[in-house]
Amino acid sequence: MATTHFARTRYKGSSTGVRATACVRYILRLEERAQATQRQSREDLVAWDVKNLPAWAAGSAEQFFQVAEHATSPFQIAFTEWKVSLPREMSREEQLAAVKDFLDAAFGDNHPYVYAVHDPMASDGGRNPHAHVIWSARTLDGYERPPERFFMRYDRVKPERGGAENDRVFGHFGAVKATRILYTDVMNVHLERGGYEARLHPDALEMRGFDRIPEPHVYPSDSRALKVQGRITDRMRNVMMHRRQYAPDHHEEQYDASRYWEGRCARLGLTRELSYADALRCIQEARHTLTHHPMERLSLDVLQAEQQQLAAEIASLETYIAEIEAVQQGAEVPIGTLMRLLAGRHLDEGTGAGLRMKLYERDEGYGR
């Protein structure tokens, strides 16, 4: 079943540049190619590419991000890594096309990045296709800067004298959610156009109303023990039990994701008649709206007040429903309650007129 996984890791500056080198070499599997085969090699790299590097990097992502980490302050973000899952249902070609469209929509030709697609065996015996993306928020604006100036502070008055600008689109409140929505939008377009029933939802299960305990964490050693040695560790056994317990909920979760995507398509104007290019353009415009009009950060007091107001409205509605059910069952209801129920029904019909009632004292049975 297709699952939504979008993880972000941010790395701050360091004088050594070791972390950047390790990250790039890890996703490109460079370390394992250079080492002797003393242990099981992870030959799961299926595709990779480097995009939008400045001329001084000479096409080397390792060199670019090493300089980025070295030249950035320890209190600032030097580079970021995304890890995103790819739907199992898709073919290899469809997965690679979806990744390319997602990254083109996220970065265009303006931001340096390197990505790699891995497809190792999962703990359930199936495949675990996913992509790693290491990128910089520095913007290529047409000015050629040497490496010692590229990561300096941006000069708005004379851009050519300062460093490349850090795009604020990636750092504002709500930027992660906007990118997560972009990721699920692109994947869902490819799933739909490919004829697959699976859909992705950008929100966590808890936010969608599903009460589920998070899956236990496993370490690479647990996965390696299962794949190489055929041995199930205690942590891996807990994961398997967790998946078996919540397997019946998958159908309901997929139904919820499909309903979400139907509403999303209606809001964005996505139809089957649109080409891939037009559909992606609609998705990019939606992301542009989110990133340039970020969500308002609400205080805890405001959230608690809204929660109390919502609880009061729900309680009032439950009382209203209970009173209606009592009338339908023939229970004795005070005349004031009956008038209020009739007025509520009249207003729900949307006529806009006031309710007029004439009660006759001689009609003794009307009080029911």
C-alpha positions in Angstrom: 0.0 0.0 0.0 1.2 3.5 -0.8 2.3 5.4 2.3 3.1 9.0 2.9 6.6 9.6 4.3 8.2 13.1 4.1 11.0 13.7 6.5 13.2 16.9 6.8 16.6 17.2 8.4 18.5 20.5 8.5 22.3 20.7 9.0 24.0 23.8 10.3 27.4 25.2 9.4 30.6 23.6 10.6 34.3 24.3 10.0 35.0 20.8 9.0 32.4 20.1 6.3 32.5 16.4 7.3 28.7 16.0 7.6 28.0 17.4 4.1 30.6 15.0 2.6 29.1 12.1 4.5 25.5 12.9 3.5 26.3 13.2 -0.2 28.5 10.1 -0.3 25.9 8.1 1.6 23.0 8.8 -0.7 25.2 8.3 -3.8 26.6 5.1 -2.2 30.2 6.3 -2.9 31.6 5.0 0.3 30.4 1.5 -0.4 31.7 1.5 -3.9 35.2 2.4 -2.7 35.3 -0.1 0.2 36.3 -3.7 -0.1 33.4 -6.1 0.1 34.1 -7.1 3.7 30.4 -6.7 4.6 27.1 -6.8 2.7 27.1 -4.0 0.1 23.9 -2.0 -0.3 23.4 -2.1 -4.1 20.0 -0.3 -3.9 20.9 2.9 -5.8 18.8 3.0 -9.0 19.1 6.7 -10.1 20.7 10.0 -9.1 21.4 13.4 -10.5 22.9 16.8 -9.6 21.2 20.0 -10.6 21.7 23.8 -10.5 25.2 23.9 -9.2 27.3 27.1 -9.7 30.2 27.0 -12.1 32.8 26.8 -9.4 31.4 23.5 -8.1 32.4 21.8 -11.4 29.4 19.5 -11.2 30.4 18.0 -7.9 27.6 18.0 -5.3 30.2 16.8 -2.7 32.3 19.8 -3.3 29.4 22.3 -3.3 27.8 21.1 0.0 31.2 20.7 1.7 31.9 24.4 1.0 28.3 25.3 2.1 28.9 23.7 5.5 32.3 25.1 5.9 31.3 28.7 4.9 28.1 28.8 7.0 27.9 29.9 10.6 27.2 27.2 13.2 24.0 29.1 14.0 22.6 29.0 10.5 21.3 26.3 8.1 23.9 25.2 5.6 21.9 22.6 3.7 18.7 20.5 4.1 17.9 16.9 3.4 14.5 15.5 2.4 13.6 11.8 2.5 10.4 10.9 0.7 8.7 7.6 0.1 7.6 6.6 -3.4 4.4 4.6 -4.1 5.2 0.9 -4.4 2.4 0.5 -6.9 4.2 2.5 -9.5 6.7 1.0 -12.0 10.4 2.1 -11.8 9.9 4.5 -14.7 6.8 6.1 -13.1 8.6 6.5 -9.8 11.5 8.3 -11.4 9.2 10.5 -13.4 7.2 11.5 -10.3 10.5 12.4 -8.4 11.6 14.5 -11.3 8.3 16.4 -11.4 8.3 16.9 -7.7 11.9 18.4 -7.6 11.3 20.5 -10.7 8.2 22.0 -9.0 10.1 22.5 -5.7 13.3 24.0 -7.1 13.0 24.8 -10.8 16.4 26.1 -12.1 17.0 28.3 -9.0 18.4 26.1 -6.2 21.3 23.6 -6.1 20.4 20.0 -5.2 21.4 16.4 -5.6 19.1 13.5 -5.3 19.3 9.7 -5.3 16.6 7.1 -5.5 17.0 3.9 -3.5 15.0 0.7 -3.7 16.1 -1.7 -1.0 14.1 -4.6 0.3 11.6 -3.8 3.1 11.1 -5.7 6.3 7.9 -7.2 5.0 9.7 -8.7 2.0 8.5 -6.1 -0.5 10.3 -3.1 -1.9 11.0 0.2 -0.1 11.4 2.8 -2.9 12.4 6.2 -1.6 14.4 9.3 -2.6 16.9 11.4 -0.7 17.3 15.0 -1.7 20.1 17.3 -0.4 19.5 20.9 -1.3 20.5 24.5 -0.6 18.1 27.5 -0.2 20.7 29.7 -1.9 19.3 31.2 -5.1 21.0 31.3 -8.5 20.3 34.8 -9.8 22.7 35.0 -12.8 25.6 36.5 -10.9 28.8 34.4 -11.0 30.3 34.4 -7.4 33.4 32.6 -6.3 33.0 30.0 -3.5 34.3 32.4 -0.8 31.6 34.9 -1.6 28.7 32.6 -2.7 27.6 31.9 1.0 28.1 35.4 2.3 25.2 37.7 3.3 23.0 38.8 0.4 23.3 42.5 -0.6 19.9 43.8 -1.8 21.4 47.1 -3.0 24.2 45.6 -5.0 23.6 41.8 -5.4 26.8 41.2 -7.3 28.9 42.2 -4.3 27.2 39.9 -1.7 26.4 36.3 -1.5 23.6 34.3 -3.1 20.2 35.0 -1.5 18.6 32.5 0.9 15.1 32.0 -0.5 12.7 32.8 2.4 10.1 30.5 0.8 11.8 27.5 2.4 12.0 29.0 5.9 8.7 30.6 6.8 6.1 29.2 9.1 4.1 26.6 7.1 6.9 25.9 4.5 7.3 22.3 5.5 3.5 21.7 5.2 3.4 23.4 1.8 6.2 21.2 0.5 4.5 18.1 2.0 1.3 19.0 0.1 3.3 19.6 -3.0 4.9 16.1 -2.7 1.5 14.4 -2.2 -0.1 16.4 -5.0 2.5 15.3 -7.5 2.5 11.7 -6.4 -1.3 11.6 -6.6 -1.4 13.0 -10.1 1.0 10.3 -11.2 -1.0 7.6 -9.3 -4.3 8.8 -10.9 -2.9 9.1 -14.4 -1.3 5.6 -14.0 -4.6 4.0 -13.2 -3.8 3.1 -9.6 -6.4 3.3 -6.8 -3.9 4.3 -4.1 -3.8 7.9 -2.9 -1.6 9.9 -0.5 -2.7 12.2 2.2 -0.4 15.0 3.5 -1.7 15.0 7.1 -0.7 12.7 9.9 -3.1 9.9 10.9 -3.8 11.6 14.2 -4.8 14.8 12.5 -7.1 12.8 10.2 -8.9 11.2 13.2 -7.2 7.8 13.3 -6.2 6.7 16.8 -3.1 4.7 16.2 0.0 4.2 18.3 3.1 5.2 16.4 5.1 2.3 14.8 8.1 1.2 17.0 11.4 2.4 15.8 14.0 0.0 14.3 17.7 0.5 13.7 19.6 -0.4 10.5 21.1 -3.3 12.4 17.6 -4.8 12.9 16.8 -4.5 9.1 20.2 -5.9 8.2 19.7 -8.9 10.6 16.4 -9.7 8.9 17.6 -9.2 5.3 21.1 -10.7 5.5 20.9 -13.2 8.4 17.1 -14.0 8.3 17.0 -13.2 12.0 14.1 -11.3 13.6 15.2 -9.0 16.5 12.9 -8.0 19.3 12.5 -4.5 17.8 11.6 -5.9 14.4 9.1 -8.4 16.0 7.4 -5.4 17.7 7.1 -3.7 14.3 5.6 -6.8 12.7 3.1 -7.1 15.5 2.1 -3.5 15.2 1.6 -3.7 11.4 -0.5 -6.9 11.8 -2.6 -5.2 14.4 -3.5 -2.2 12.3 -3.7 -3.9 8.9 -7.5 -3.9 8.9 -7.5 0.0 9.1 -5.6 0.4 5.8 -8.8 0.2 3.7 -10.4 3.0 5.8 -7.3 5.1 5.6 -7.1 4.7 1.8 -10.8 5.7 1.5 -10.1 8.8 3.5 -7.1 9.7 1.3 -9.2 9.2 -1.8 -11.9 11.5 -0.5 -9.2 14.1 0.3 -7.8 13.9 -3.2 -11.3 14.3 -4.7 -11.8 17.5 -2.8 -8.3 18.7 -3.6 -8.8 18.2 -7.3 -12.1 20.2 -7.1 -10.3 23.1 -5.3 -7.4 23.2 -7.7 -9.4 22.6 -10.9 -7.6 19.3 -11.7 -9.5 17.3 -14.3 -8.6 14.2 -16.4 -8.7 16.5 -19.5 -5.7 18.5 -18.2 -2.2 17.5 -19.5 0.5 16.6 -17.1 2.1 20.0 -17.6 -1.2 21.9 -16.9 -1.9 19.8 -13.8 1.6 20.4 -12.4 1.2 24.1 -13.2 -2.0 24.2 -11.1 -0.1 22.4 -8.3 2.8 24.9 -8.4 0.4 27.8 -8.3 -1.2 26.4 -5.2 2.2 26.0 -3.5 3.1 29.5 -4.5 -0.1 30.7 -2.7 0.8 28.8 0.5 4.5 29.9 0.5 3.8 33.6 -0.2 0.7 33.8 2.1 1.9 31.7 5.1 -0.5 30.5 7.7 -1.0 32.7 10.7 0.7 31.4 13.8 -2.0 31.1 16.5 -1.2 31.4 20.2 -2.2 28.7 22.7 -4.9 31.0 24.3 -6.6 31.4 20.9 -6.5 27.7 20.2 -7.9 26.9 23.6 -10.7 29.5 23.1 -11.6 28.0 19.7 -11.6 24.5 21.2 -13.9 25.5 24.0 -16.3 27.3 21.5 -16.3 24.2 19.3 -17.1 22.0 22.3 -20.0 24.2 23.3 -21.4 24.1 19.8 -21.1 20.3 19.7 -22.9 20.0 23.0 -25.7 22.3 21.9 -26.1 20.3 18.7 -26.2 17.0 20.6 -28.9 18.5 22.9 -30.9 19.7 19.9 -30.8 16.2 18.3 -31.8 14.5 21.6 -34.8 16.8 21.9 -35.9 16.1 18.3 -35.6 12.3 18.9 -37.7 12.7 22.1 -40.5 14.5 20.1 -40.4 11.8 17.4 -40.8 9.1 20.0 -43.9 10.8 21.5 -42.4 12.0 24.8 -43.9 15.0 26.6 -41.9 18.1 25.7 -42.4 21.6 27.3 -44.2 24.0 24.9 -41.1 26.3 25.0 -38.9 23.5 23.8 -41.3 22.6 21.1 -41.5 26.1 19.8 -37.7 26.3 19.8 -37.4 23.1 17.8 -40.0 24.2 15.3 -38.2 27.5 14.9 -34.9 25.8 14.4 -36.3 23.5 11.7 -37.9 26.5 10.0 -34.7 28.4 9.9 -32.8 25.4 8.6 -35.1 25.4 5.6 -33.7 28.8 4.7 -37.0 30.6 4.0 -35.8 33.7 6.0 -39.2 34.4 7.4 -40.1 34.5 11.1 -42.1 31.7 12.6 -45.7 32.6 13.4 -47.7 30.3 15.7 -51.2 30.7 17.1 -52.0 28.6 20.1 -55.6 27.9 21.2 -56.1 27.4 24.9 -59.1 25.2 24.2 -56.9 22.7 22.4 -55.8 20.8 25.5 -53.8 18.2 23.6 -51.4 20.6 22.0 -49.0 20.6 24.9 -47.6 17.3 23.9 
